[in-house]
Amino acid sequence: MNLKRYALSCALLCGVGSAVAAVPADQAARLQKDLTPLGGERAGNASGTIPAWSGGQTEAVAGPSLGDIPTGLFGNEKPLLRIDASNLEQHRDKLSDGTIALMKKYPTSFRIDVYPTHRTAAAPSWVYRNTAQNAASCQLADGAGPALKGCYGGTPFPIPQNGREAIWNWLLRLEPSTIDLGFKNIVVTPDGSRTLASRNDEAFQFPYYYADGNAEKWSGEYFMVRFSTTAPSFKVGESLVIRDSIDSKVTRQAWQYLVGQRRVRRAPTVGYDTPDFVASGANYFDEVCGFQGFPDRYEWKLVGKKEMYVPYNTNAFQGARVDDAFTGNHLNPDKLRWELHRVWEVEANVSADKRHAVPKRRFYLDEDTWMLTLMDGYDAKGNLWRTSQVPSFVVPKLPGVVMMPSAVYNLQAGTLSLVQLLNEENYKVAERKPEIYFTGDAVASDALR
């Protein structure tokens, strides 16, 4: 990327629409100074354990791959530190409640291996330009209807002022505009045995990141998914389509095809705290991807930024065999890479006029990517109940850092639900599909052929 040209365009864009800017023009201009183009701090930390950002991982990586995921990335590195139940107190300040709980619950097997920190976050140059524009124009909207205005094709709020802005940064995170993949949902029971809940072929599409789009043309739909189940045998042929919007009046459109009924029906309960039938009900629908869906049931608080150990640059984990991805009741510490990164802590408390099975949550969002890395969920008495790990990995073809699977631990029941596990599957950045592909009518038409 031509840095002089980028700086010039950023300066011009940051001056546009300053009267309605999410942040003042002088703050937006920081995206070309002390902040990265997506809003992270360019500088490393004082101790040197977090390096300065130098542009991220944009070059292709030689070696083995899982589709477009280079699984040999940093494959020769060794852990700098191992943290388990025996030494967690020395590192408590950099661990989430959920990570600590897992160390205590599985003291002989659960640990985290901490590797050198690599700030691999990157994005196409047009995403950087759009993010600069968003800083000057993107706004939260109040009341029913679209939750945002003036946003497109980049981080909506690279300099967030509150928790609602931060969670929209996650929901509108950078993704390839279209992805084709295969995935498994696996449930681990308290005795450590594993069950395949479903195996699926899936297509994701993210209209918010169409390179040829803009805020005026964008419909407000930011997420579309369609998948077909191929295993186990009694679920073969089932299909689900989901479309999410920033508009509260059309929060989620969902259609389900059931082979036994040979028809497509609306699925209005696919969302929020409805048990996820794709994963045999072992997690809630809004725990897919760590957190998914409209954020209207919570009040959002931006607690601040801190340094934490989080699963990051987990390309090697994605390339592991399924049997090697697990140890007992949790992911295999030998395969899962953790690094020290600065994250935004966001607290969600259920609104007074709403309900949710998980009334309080804490989210940890990576400063460089806005990826959700960890989530802790608390019950009505304030006790830690659930914790999710959301491993991120590098896709140089994008270029960028994305995530999968979400590992949802029910600490009280002793179960683990692995949602969208890629191991031994495939992941490809694909050509854009017609949006009609993501409709109930298209599913019905294909099913009857």
LOPA-329400 format. One record per residue (C-alpha): residue number from 1; residue in three letters; x, z, y. Coordinates in steps of 0.05 Angstrom, whole numbers, always signed. Layout:
// LOPA-329400
num, residuo, u, w, v
NUM, ALA, X, Z, Y $
...
This chain:
// LOPA-329400
num, residuo, u, w, v
1, MET, +0, +0, +0 $
2, ASN, +25, -16, +71 $
3, LEU, +30, +54, +100 $
4, LYS, +33, +30, +173 $
5, ARG, -30, -11, +163 $
6, TYR, -64, +47, +128 $
7, ALA, -46, +94, +185 $
8, LEU, -72, +46, +237 $
9, SER, -138, +34, +201 $
10, CYS, -146, +109, +189 $
11, ALA, -135, +123, +263 $
12, LEU, -187, +71, +282 $
13, LEU, -238, +95, +232 $
14, CYS, -230, +168, +250 $
15, GLY, -249, +150, +321 $
16, VAL, -313, +115, +300 $
17, GLY, -378, +155, +306 $
18, SER, -343, +218, +329 $
19, ALA, -408, +241, +362 $
20, VAL, -437, +252, +293 $
21, ALA, -373, +268, +256 $
22, ALA, -374, +318, +199 $
23, VAL, -310, +345, +231 $
24, PRO, -280, +332, +300 $
25, ALA, -237, +270, +308 $
26, ASP, -173, +311, +313 $
27, GLN, -189, +344, +246 $
28, ALA, -206, +278, +213 $
29, ALA, -140, +250, +237 $
30, ARG, -105, +301, +192 $
31, LEU, -118, +254, +133 $
32, GLN, -59, +213, +157 $
33, LYS, -16, +274, +175 $
34, ASP, -14, +339, +137 $
35, LEU, -71, +323, +88 $
36, THR, -73, +271, +33 $
37, PRO, -122, +213, +42 $
38, LEU, -173, +252, +0 $
39, GLY, -163, +319, +34 $
40, GLY, -110, +357, -5 $
41, GLU, -50, +390, +28 $
42, ARG, +8, +341, +27 $
43, ALA, +60, +397, +26 $
44, GLY, +79, +436, -36 $
45, ASN, +75, +511, -39 $
46, ALA, +127, +558, -13 $
47, SER, +157, +575, -81 $
48, GLY, +163, +502, -102 $
49, THR, +120, +509, -163 $
50, ILE, +70, +460, -133 $
51, PRO, +107, +398, -107 $
52, ALA, +89, +357, -47 $
53, TRP, +41, +299, -58 $
54, SER, +80, +233, -58 $
55, GLY, +26, +181, -72 $
56, GLY, +3, +198, -142 $
57, GLN, +9, +160, -208 $
58, THR, -6, +87, -193 $
59, GLU, +42, +52, -240 $
60, ALA, +26, +33, -312 $
61, VAL, +52, +80, -365 $
62, ALA, +87, +50, -426 $
63, GLY, +73, +75, -496 $
64, PRO, +11, +95, -536 $
65, SER, -58, +92, -506 $
66, LEU, -131, +106, -519 $
67, GLY, -160, +44, -486 $
68, ASP, -140, +52, -413 $
69, ILE, -115, +123, -421 $
70, PRO, -39, +126, -430 $
71, THR, -32, +183, -479 $
72, GLY, +44, +187, -474 $
73, LEU, +43, +209, -402 $
74, PHE, +94, +267, -393 $
75, GLY, +99, +269, -469 $
76, ASN, +171, +293, -469 $
77, GLU, +159, +354, -426 $
78, LYS, +161, +425, -453 $
79, PRO, +119, +485, -429 $
80, LEU, +149, +527, -373 $
81, LEU, +106, +587, -391 $
82, ARG, +59, +611, -444 $
83, ILE, +3, +660, -425 $
84, ASP, -38, +697, -477 $
85, ALA, -70, +765, -487 $
86, SER, -2, +799, -488 $
87, ASN, +20, +778, -417 $
88, LEU, -44, +757, -382 $
89, GLU, -42, +817, -334 $
90, GLN, +22, +789, -304 $
91, HIS, -15, +724, -287 $
92, ARG, -86, +749, -276 $
93, ASP, -87, +727, -203 $
94, LYS, -79, +654, -225 $
95, LEU, -130, +656, -282 $
96, SER, -205, +646, -280 $
97, ASP, -251, +700, -309 $
98, GLY, -268, +652, -365 $
99, THR, -196, +639, -384 $
100, ILE, -182, +714, -385 $
101, ALA, -245, +725, -428 $
102, LEU, -222, +674, -479 $
103, MET, -154, +707, -485 $
104, LYS, -187, +773, -498 $
105, LYS, -239, +745, -546 $
106, TYR, -188, +706, -587 $
107, PRO, -124, +745, -575 $
108, THR, -85, +717, -635 $
109, SER, -100, +644, -624 $
110, PHE, -121, +627, -552 $
111, ARG, -67, +616, -500 $
112, ILE, -49, +568, -445 $
113, ASP, +16, +529, -443 $
114, VAL, +36, +516, -371 $
115, TYR, +75, +453, -357 $
116, PRO, +109, +427, -294 $
117, THR, +58, +409, -240 $
118, HIS, +50, +334, -226 $
119, ARG, +5, +314, -168 $
120, THR, -18, +249, -200 $
121, ALA, -80, +240, -156 $
122, ALA, -87, +170, -128 $
123, ALA, -141, +122, -108 $
124, PRO, -148, +49, -87 $
125, SER, -131, +36, -14 $
126, TRP, -204, +18, +1 $
127, VAL, -225, +87, -23 $
128, TYR, -175, +119, +26 $
129, ARG, -204, +77, +82 $
130, ASN, -275, +96, +63 $
131, THR, -256, +170, +59 $
132, ALA, -229, +166, +130 $
133, GLN, -294, +135, +152 $
134, ASN, -334, +189, +115 $
135, ALA, -296, +243, +151 $
136, ALA, -321, +213, +216 $
137, SER, -393, +197, +195 $
138, CYS, -416, +232, +131 $
139, GLN, -467, +286, +143 $
140, LEU, -511, +333, +102 $
141, ALA, -584, +322, +113 $
142, ASP, -637, +377, +114 $
143, GLY, -705, +377, +80 $
144, ALA, -735, +333, +27 $
145, GLY, -705, +263, +18 $
146, PRO, -633, +239, +18 $
147, ALA, -584, +297, +18 $
148, LEU, -530, +257, +53 $
149, LYS, -524, +202, +104 $
150, GLY, -467, +159, +130 $
151, CYS, -426, +165, +66 $
152, TYR, -398, +112, +18 $
153, GLY, -342, +95, -29 $
154, GLY, -297, +155, -19 $
155, THR, -295, +231, -16 $
156, PRO, -355, +248, +28 $
157, PHE, -325, +310, +60 $
158, PRO, -249, +310, +53 $
159, ILE, -246, +370, +100 $
160, PRO, -305, +411, +74 $
161, GLN, -338, +462, +119 $
162, ASN, -384, +495, +67 $
163, GLY, -399, +499, -6 $
164, ARG, -453, +445, -6 $
165, GLU, -403, +395, +22 $
166, ALA, -353, +415, -31 $
167, ILE, -401, +406, -90 $
168, TRP, -421, +337, -64 $
169, ASN, -347, +319, -64 $
170, TRP, -349, +334, -138 $
171, LEU, -414, +296, -152 $
172, LEU, -387, +236, -113 $
173, ARG, -317, +241, -141 $
174, LEU, -275, +179, -153 $
175, GLU, -291, +142, -217 $
176, PRO, -284, +70, -241 $
177, SER, -346, +32, -220 $
178, THR, -360, +18, -294 $
179, ILE, -334, +50, -358 $
180, ASP, -347, +32, -431 $
181, LEU, -330, +86, -481 $
182, GLY, -346, +120, -546 $
183, PHE, -354, +195, -552 $
184, LYS, -371, +252, -599 $
185, ASN, -409, +316, -585 $
186, ILE, -384, +371, -630 $
187, VAL, -409, +442, -638 $
188, VAL, -364, +498, -662 $
189, THR, -401, +558, -692 $
190, PRO, -378, +631, -688 $
191, ASP, -344, +626, -756 $
192, GLY, -301, +568, -730 $
193, SER, -336, +512, -769 $
194, ARG, -351, +446, -734 $
195, THR, -413, +403, -735 $
196, LEU, -420, +332, -708 $
197, ALA, -481, +336, -662 $
198, SER, -477, +262, -645 $
199, ARG, -431, +202, -639 $
200, ASN, -448, +152, -585 $
201, ASP, -430, +87, -551 $
202, GLU, -438, +94, -476 $
203, ALA, -434, +58, -410 $
204, PHE, -425, +93, -343 $
205, GLN, -435, +60, -276 $
206, PHE, -421, +89, -207 $
207, PRO, -455, +47, -152 $
208, TYR, -425, +92, -99 $
209, TYR, -357, +62, -117 $
210, TYR, -374, -12, -116 $
211, ALA, -314, -41, -79 $
212, ASP, -358, -92, -44 $
213, GLY, -410, -42, -21 $
214, ASN, -420, +0, +42 $
215, ALA, -464, +56, +68 $
216, GLU, -518, +9, +94 $
217, LYS, -525, -29, +28 $
218, TRP, -520, +31, -18 $
219, SER, -587, +51, -50 $
220, GLY, -568, +124, -56 $
221, GLU, -561, +121, -132 $
222, TYR, -491, +144, -149 $
223, PHE, -492, +153, -225 $
224, MET, -521, +112, -282 $
225, VAL, -510, +122, -356 $
226, ARG, -537, +91, -420 $
227, PHE, -517, +107, -491 $
228, SER, -537, +93, -562 $
229, THR, -527, +142, -619 $
230, THR, -490, +117, -681 $
231, ALA, -484, +183, -721 $
232, PRO, -507, +226, -755 $
233, SER, -553, +181, -796 $
234, PHE, -618, +214, -776 $
235, LYS, -603, +200, -702 $
236, VAL, -577, +129, -708 $
237, GLY, -609, +83, -658 $
238, GLU, -632, +137, -609 $
239, SER, -617, +120, -537 $
240, LEU, -618, +154, -469 $
241, VAL, -614, +127, -399 $
242, ILE, -602, +170, -337 $
243, ARG, -598, +152, -263 $
244, ASP, -581, +202, -209 $
245, SER, -593, +195, -134 $
246, ILE, -576, +234, -71 $
247, ASP, -651, +233, -56 $
248, SER, -686, +298, -75 $
249, LYS, -752, +261, -84 $
250, VAL, -723, +219, -141 $
251, THR, -672, +269, -167 $
252, ARG, -664, +243, -237 $
253, GLN, -696, +185, -274 $
254, ALA, -689, +188, -349 $
255, TRP, -715, +149, -408 $
256, GLN, -707, +164, -482 $
257, TYR, -716, +117, -541 $
258, LEU, -734, +149, -608 $
259, VAL, -728, +106, -669 $
260, GLY, -785, +140, -707 $
261, GLN, -833, +127, -650 $
262, ARG, -805, +57, -635 $
263, ARG, -819, +66, -562 $
264, VAL, -785, +87, -497 $
265, ARG, -813, +146, -461 $
266, ARG, -798, +181, -396 $
267, ALA, -755, +243, -405 $
268, PRO, -768, +286, -343 $
269, THR, -737, +349, -373 $
270, VAL, -668, +318, -382 $
271, GLY, -633, +359, -329 $
272, TYR, -617, +428, -301 $
273, ASP, -620, +483, -354 $
274, THR, -658, +445, -407 $
275, PRO, -618, +450, -472 $
276, ASP, -579, +385, -484 $
277, PHE, -610, +354, -547 $
278, VAL, -552, +304, -550 $
279, ALA, -508, +364, -566 $
280, SER, -560, +399, -611 $
281, GLY, -579, +444, -553 $
282, ALA, -512, +480, -551 $
283, ASN, -504, +470, -476 $
284, TYR, -549, +456, -417 $
285, PHE, -557, +386, -389 $
286, ASP, -526, +405, -323 $
287, GLU, -464, +430, -360 $
288, VAL, -446, +359, -380 $
289, CYS, -383, +339, -342 $
290, GLY, -378, +412, -320 $
291, PHE, -436, +404, -272 $
292, GLN, -482, +345, -266 $
293, GLY, -546, +331, -228 $
294, PHE, -579, +349, -162 $
295, PRO, -551, +415, -134 $
296, ASP, -617, +439, -103 $
297, ARG, -628, +502, -146 $
298, TYR, -568, +539, -116 $
299, GLU, -542, +565, -51 $
300, TRP, -469, +543, -45 $
301, LYS, -413, +584, -16 $
302, LEU, -343, +558, -2 $
303, VAL, -301, +618, -21 $
304, GLY, -233, +587, -4 $
305, LYS, -172, +556, -35 $
306, LYS, -125, +589, -85 $
307, GLU, -71, +572, -136 $
308, MET, -94, +571, -208 $
309, TYR, -74, +548, -276 $
310, VAL, -122, +492, -296 $
311, PRO, -124, +438, -351 $
312, TYR, -92, +377, -317 $
313, ASN, -58, +312, -336 $
314, THR, -85, +321, -406 $
315, ASN, -71, +249, -428 $
316, ALA, -36, +273, -491 $
317, PHE, -96, +315, -512 $
318, GLN, -141, +253, -507 $
319, GLY, -96, +219, -558 $
320, ALA, -98, +274, -610 $
321, ARG, -135, +267, -675 $
322, VAL, -201, +304, -675 $
323, ASP, -176, +353, -728 $
324, ASP, -116, +368, -684 $
325, ALA, -157, +379, -621 $
326, PHE, -185, +445, -647 $
327, THR, -159, +511, -672 $
328, GLY, -212, +559, -696 $
329, ASN, -263, +572, -642 $
330, HIS, -229, +535, -584 $
331, LEU, -188, +475, -564 $
332, ASN, -118, +473, -593 $
333, PRO, -68, +504, -545 $
334, ASP, -13, +461, -575 $
335, LYS, -49, +399, -549 $
336, LEU, -80, +420, -483 $
337, ARG, -36, +417, -421 $
338, TRP, -45, +466, -363 $
339, GLU, -13, +463, -295 $
340, LEU, -11, +503, -230 $
341, HIS, -54, +470, -176 $
342, ARG, -89, +490, -112 $
343, VAL, -164, +491, -123 $
344, TRP, -225, +504, -80 $
345, GLU, -268, +561, -106 $
346, VAL, -342, +549, -97 $
347, GLU, -394, +601, -114 $
348, ALA, -466, +582, -131 $
349, ASN, -523, +632, -131 $
350, VAL, -593, +611, -151 $
351, SER, -639, +603, -90 $
352, ALA, -693, +654, -79 $
353, ASP, -749, +603, -91 $
354, LYS, -716, +571, -152 $
355, ARG, -699, +590, -223 $
356, HIS, -642, +574, -270 $
357, ALA, -619, +604, -335 $
358, VAL, -550, +614, -305 $
359, PRO, -564, +649, -238 $
360, LYS, -491, +652, -215 $
361, ARG, -434, +604, -224 $
362, ARG, -363, +596, -199 $
363, PHE, -332, +527, -196 $
364, TYR, -258, +509, -186 $
365, LEU, -247, +441, -155 $
366, ASP, -178, +409, -153 $
367, GLU, -157, +399, -80 $
368, ASP, -126, +330, -94 $
369, THR, -183, +298, -132 $
370, TRP, -245, +342, -124 $
371, MET, -247, +343, -200 $
372, LEU, -284, +404, -229 $
373, THR, -231, +437, -273 $
374, LEU, -263, +503, -293 $
375, MET, -332, +535, -287 $
376, ASP, -354, +606, -301 $
377, GLY, -427, +624, -310 $
378, TYR, -457, +694, -304 $
379, ASP, -523, +723, -329 $
380, ALA, -576, +759, -289 $
381, LYS, -538, +825, -296 $
382, GLY, -475, +794, -268 $
383, ASN, -439, +792, -336 $
384, LEU, -396, +732, -353 $
385, TRP, -435, +691, -402 $
386, ARG, -407, +620, -404 $
387, THR, -343, +585, -385 $
388, SER, -326, +511, -384 $
389, GLN, -259, +476, -386 $
390, VAL, -260, +404, -359 $
391, PRO, -194, +370, -376 $
392, SER, -172, +316, -327 $
393, PHE, -128, +256, -343 $
394, VAL, -95, +197, -308 $
395, VAL, -122, +126, -311 $
396, PRO, -70, +82, -275 $
397, LYS, -115, +21, -280 $
398, LEU, -163, +54, -231 $
399, PRO, -115, +85, -204 $
400, GLY, -140, +156, -205 $
401, VAL, -151, +221, -242 $
402, VAL, -216, +229, -280 $
403, MET, -244, +278, -331 $
404, MET, -272, +287, -402 $
405, PRO, -294, +323, -444 $
406, SER, -328, +386, -420 $
407, ALA, -316, +445, -466 $
408, VAL, -373, +494, -457 $
409, TYR, -360, +563, -486 $
410, ASN, -419, +611, -496 $
411, LEU, -378, +676, -496 $
412, GLN, -436, +720, -517 $
413, ALA, -457, +676, -576 $
414, GLY, -386, +656, -595 $
415, THR, -401, +581, -596 $
416, LEU, -366, +521, -566 $
417, SER, -399, +455, -547 $
418, LEU, -352, +396, -537 $
419, VAL, -389, +345, -495 $
420, GLN, -363, +273, -492 $
421, LEU, -301, +283, -534 $
422, LEU, -259, +219, -530 $
423, ASN, -210, +234, -587 $
424, GLU, -205, +177, -637 $
425, GLU, -254, +137, -593 $
426, ASN, -242, +89, -536 $
427, TYR, -244, +88, -459 $
428, LYS, -242, +24, -419 $
429, VAL, -249, +7, -346 $
430, ALA, -301, -49, -351 $
431, GLU, -335, -104, -313 $
432, ARG, -397, -84, -273 $
433, LYS, -463, -90, -310 $
434, PRO, -529, -112, -279 $
435, GLU, -565, -48, -257 $
436, ILE, -625, -69, -297 $
437, TYR, -583, -53, -359 $
438, PHE, -593, +21, -340 $
439, THR, -669, +21, -347 $
440, GLY, -720, +41, -399 $
441, ASP, -745, -31, -402 $
442, ALA, -676, -56, -421 $
443, VAL, -670, -4, -475 $
444, ALA, -739, -23, -503 $
445, SER, -722, -97, -501 $
446, ASP, -657, -87, -539 $
447, ALA, -689, -40, -590 $
448, LEU, -742, -91, -609 $
449, ARG, -693, -148, -622 $
